[in-house]
Amino acid sequence: MENDNRSTKLLIGLGLVLLMLLGRLFYVQIIDDGYKTDADNNSLTREMIYPPRGVIYDRNGLLLVGNKICYDILVTPREVKEFDTLALATALDTTADFVRERMQYYHDYRSRIGWQTLTFLKMVSAETYLRFAEEQFLYPGFKAQVRSLREYPFNAGGNLLGYISEVSPEYLEDHPDYKAGDYYGRTGLEAAREQELRGSKGWHIYLRDSRGRQKNSYHDGDFDVEAVPGKDIVTTIDARLQQYGQQLMKGKKGSVVAIEPSTGEILTMVSSPGIDVDVLADFGRHYSTLSRDKNKPLYNRAVSASYPPGSVFKLVNGLVGLEDGVLQPWMQYPCYNGYVYTSSGRKLGCHTHRSPLNLEDAVMMSCNGYFCYVLKSILENPKYHSTEEAYIHWREMVMSFGFGRKLGSDFPSELSGNIPSADFYNRYYKKGHWRFPTIVSLSIGQGEILTTPLQIANLAAIMANRGYYYIPHVVKESEGVEIDPKYYEKQYTLVDTLQFHKVIKGMWKAVNALGEGGTANAAYVAGLDICGKTGTAQNPHGKDNSVFICFAPMENPKIAVAAYIENAGFGATWACPIASLLVEKYLRGEISEGRREVERRVLTTRLIN
Amino acid sequence: MQEDLLDRGLKKTVDWRLIVLYLALILFGWVNIYAAVQSGEPSSIFDLGSNSGKQALWMAGAVVLAALVLFVINPYFWESVCKPAYAVVLVLLVLVIFMSNNVKGSHSWFELGPVKFQPAELSKITTSLLLASIMSKPGFRMNNWRHFALAAMIVLLPMLVIVAESETGSALVYTGFIFVLYREGLTGWILVLAGLAVLLFVLTIRTHWWISLIVVGVVLLVYLVYYLRRTPSLRLRRRVVRNGLMAALAGVALVFAADFLFHKVLKDYQRERIEVVLGMKEDLKGVGYNVHQSLIAIGSGGFWGKGYLKGTQTSFGFVPEQSTDFIFCTVGEEWGFVGTLAVIVMYGLLLLWIVRDAERARSAFTRIYGYCVASCLFMHLFINIGMTLGLMPVIGIPLPFFSYGGSSLWAFTVMLFIFIALDRQEKKYF
């Protein structure tokens, strides 16, 4: 085949294309002046404009996180003339050594730095800046750039809000749209809503003449980009309630979570010990102390800690029993200081109370024995062929209450807790070798069950709504900020609405039937109709955990609360007053005369160091 | 004795010019990557936290690979594995659609821990090898339509899968194989018609459909008049008329389909990028931003450039993707016309010498493979540099040997060195 001809044609074609590229380059680089001004090393400089970060509001429009102005001092080493080192150091509140060291560094790297503008000093206060600005003409090459820092007008939120810091090299690696020196949200809401809060940077382009002086703006500013301020976030938090919750929890370890049942909006979420906002504002300095603290103040227990729920879980077992038809409100079971569950006489203990009890009173007095009978009849329901089958059914019912799985809240660090699977017991005890007595402690929310405080607060909301919940969340929809539509969907449990009032009656009596042996009398507030359930969960590390969930008022509930206090003894001792004070504060705005003493006791007691 | 032979052999058989050009390109590329990532506080070119430091590692790896391909692996190996290799890479191309994370809208990267690679890079090599192997079989004739269809299928198969990965840019590179087919006997009319089709498409979306129709008519008329006068035989005349009318009909169909293709088939961002190139849209802050910034960078370089590490556009990072797809801007800004001219001359010589070596080869496999390598390099270079100059729409493909990125550097290295090894084999027995 005679192909030389074709090869030549292809090479000629290649030559033409390359000539075309060269021609275009010649035009762009040499002929067209549009992209430059003169050959005399003229250049464009850009001045960055940092957008203000979005601010964060509480549900009533109170500012939780704001911005305060500070300045970065920039320097273009090429433009610097001789100056008085000491005077500059004084003006900028730093040392002459620091200034000398920086200038030496710029000198050493002068060829690499070229015309670049570098950051000389970061985060100078407005006060210092004003002093510098007066003398700025003495220091050509130096200028200031506005940055914004976080400011917290209200001591509420702490962990929940999170903190911002300068981007780390590792973060830059994965996020090419950030530049060294930018700030970003590290934890909490600041991190979760980084995309909305950050806004986008802009710049002005200036021409620089051959002596490096800034001239006018390039192309009349046609290529300037305006900075777009970050979007503001409105949270569902009630700042005053949050602050009150933090005060109540001071010196205790644990969490309090309050939810508005009709929306799933989180009104308050306290994790204690936490961090105060003044620590947040200057986080870098406190970080190492905080991260070493054995009480782990950086960790949001409300979503990231899981505990056995204790007796509040009896509500769930009762409801499952009612739905399955194996429990009726009038059924009575005996209990003499406990429930004997093996032929050898092993006993799950209970406190002393009258016997026998019906469902309502068993809830009111939190009878362990009664709920052992309830779980027994669920797991030994003749409808199912084996304990395992019945257990699988029970687990499905329980998980519909949001246990044993992530609720899907907008906290990235949310844990799922644990409702053990049938397979778990099959592995542990071998298939067919476990029956109700083996797992009797599930009756009273002990054993392998683990839940987060958010999940038990959600249980309180389910009780309040009589059978459904909205996924708890902390960000509200507002202009420019969307939230997942799932937060507007009712999540139904597998228990019928009509079963709920049978248990709620007991919750009401636990609080309001004074002198009848109810466990939650400490939560009684006249006229508020609080319904609640105490719990005391075993803690392998020291004293029992004190648990209480409640909602109020009984009809059209406005608030559902869970308090979980580690190593604080009976549910009635600490969790109960704390949760009820929060309810009272939210519904009444203040604490009634008769309850001031309780409030004082809670506010002043320190259970941990 | 043995050593002596080897020594003489190496000197005479390996085309050292290609290796020198290759080394010059990767080194100059690296130096420019350093300039491109340099921002704010200065750091070392070997800093492993930055792209330039990582590129140094990739380059060391590339040199090892090149040595393996050139000195260790028997050059006959490549032709013998080309079928299974093609099949495996094709499977990878499909798998990656389902197994990859979405990177800027495309599903084309495998991630194995810290290592990421694009099977599309490998597929250029395997496609070239298989194409060379099939087309070099004795009896393969380009004007036999079955043979042509087989060759076309080998190219189109990976190309279509890559389009499905939303990597249209990489797929476009495969159109370069048409030059290989042309060299091996495909009629030149295909190239002419393809060129005309592109022009017609642009004309239609840029002006009006009726102008395009008039142009189709005029071209048809000129063609008929010219060829009918030169064709004496009646039978051949009939064929001239028939071919002309068919092409014109296809042209008319394209004119009417253009609008639909442009607005419905192309994705929004693709359409916008084309509009920017054609000057129909001047969205300097949005789609046209990259190109405009790139032109400012290149244009402000002038004749001599601003000097190494002194580019203001470059060091402030206003051109996005500057160490990868827009690396040519750095050359333009800091090294000026002198630098861009040098780079283009280097690529020109590289392609020229590959084609020359290929033409000199006695084995058809080596020749065809050489053309495949040259075509792929050419497409990358033309699309990439054309893009930075605003002549082509923004298509994110790397500048061979120059852009930051291990997987493309290694793939191009292996591709080129297979050719150098094949070429060396040719000369061994003279």
Interface residues (C-beta under 8 A of the other chain):
Chain A: M1 N3 D4 R6 S7 K9 L10 L11 L14 G15 V17 L18 M20 L21 L22 R24 L25 F26 V28 Q29 I30 D32 G34 Y35 K36 A39 N41 S43 L44 T45 R46 Y109 S111 R112 I113 G114 W115 Q116 L118 T119 P169 E173 K179 A180 G181 W203 D222 F223 V225
Chain B: Q38 S39 G40 E41 P42 G49 F179 Y182 R183 E184 G185 G188 L284 K285 H292 L295 I296 I298 G299 S300 G301 G302 F303 W304 K306 G307 L309 K310 T312 Q313 S315 F316 G317 F318 G332 G336 F337 T340 L341 I344 Y347 G348 L351 L352 V355 E359 F378 F382 I385 G386 L389 L391
